[in-house]
Amino acid sequence: MAAEPGNPSAHVRIGDETPAREDNGRVRRTSRLASVALVAGLAAVATVAGAAAAPAVRHVFVIAMENHDARQIYGNGDEAPFIQSLLADAAHATNFVDELPRLASEPHYIWMEAGTNAFADHTFTTDDRPSASNSTASRDHLVAQVADAPDLDWKAYQEGQTRRAGACPISKHGRYHPKHNPFVFFQDVSGNPPSKDNAYCAEHIRPYSALAADLAADTVASYVFITPDLCNDMHGALGCLGSSVKRGDAWLKRELPALIAWADAHQGAIFLTWDEGDDTQRVPFLAIGPRVKRGYAGDVRYDHGSMVKSVEELLGLPVLPAVAGANDLRDLFEPGTFP
């Protein structure tokens, strides 16, 4: 196609080798080969840039166990043989401290979500159920950040959650207890006051039995929090028979392999943590996934704020002020995993 006189914007189409005459009378020939090479070069640059920017981890899972020191788990082949087998492929922390050694479970779970248990309107110190007086309006917490981010989502799976606990499970029932479910204490999740009928909460906090179908359908959220029931999380409750450590280890042996396989295939990382320690106040912590340092034992000081900060960094979220000074978990992962 020839250029129109006086119209320098009329250019030859890519691949058209017909000469085009410009205003000054000079002839410019467009080369098919040069055009193709240029397009290919730009595509290659874009591919390299995209690969460099792609996150190494796209899904983070947290599994919260209960009430044991690191010394009660690490090396305990009699009661926790499956966890011992994980150590060959996982990285684990030897200096993960209990940040609230004299407080109950619930404040520890709040810390796992926000890097603190103290907010302008409430400080969590008990195991009380969520209520107008035992909840916070603060949005300085992890899943609020996830909800605000494009292309990220979150979901919690609570074993033992039933209708009697509420569609938004703010009530204790059976072996489910809200003190082990931090999200229901944040009013932007469960309502003000927290309500068993809150639709947003019900959408994001699901019975644990729903996880298998989500794994099979590849509809797993970016951030996932899993709480076993009171027997299976090593806490113990009326009717839980035998050693609490053995029960928890057996649950992990039954449930974790499928999750590990999914994480390996989908750029996932699994944080296996305990809420609080016992007499030494050193808490077990394992990082599992394709990017961890296999068989590694790290002695960097961590707490549950380190976990919050690491999820934020891995998913490209801003770091909350409450955890800005915490060590992230990068020492347990291969170089280049964290941004």
Sequence and secondary structure as in RCSB ss.txt:
>XXXX:A:sequence
MAAEPGNPSAHVRIGDETPAREDNGRVRRTSRLASVALVAGLAAVATVAGAAAAPAVRHVFVIAMENHDARQIYG
NGDEAPFIQSLLADAAHATNFVDELPRLASEPHYIWMEAGTNAFADHTFTTDDRPSASNSTASRDHLVAQVADAP
DLDWKAYQEGQTRRAGACPISKHGRYHPKHNPFVFFQDVSGNPPSKDNAYCAEHIRPYSALAADLAADTVASYVF
ITPDLCNDMHGALGCLGSSVKRGDAWLKRELPALIAWADAHQGAIFLTWDEGDDTQRVPFLAIGPRVKRGYAGDV
RYDHGSMVKSVEELLGLPVLPAVAGANDLRDLFEPGTFP
>XXXX:A:secstr
    TT TT    TT  S EE TTS EE   HHHHHHHHHHHHHHHHHHHHHHS S  EEEEEEE S  GGGTTT
 TTT HHHHHHTTTSEEES BB S TTS HHHHHHHHHHS SB SS B  S     SSS B    SHHHHHHHST
T  EEEEETT  GGGTTTT S BTTB GGG GGGGBHHHHTTTT TT HHHHHHEEEGGGHHHHHHTT   SEEE
EE  TTTTS   TT  S HHHHHHHHHHHHHHHHHHHHHHTTEEEEEEES  SSS B  EEEESTTB TTEEE  
 B HHHHHHHHHHHTT    GGGTTS  SGGGB TTS  
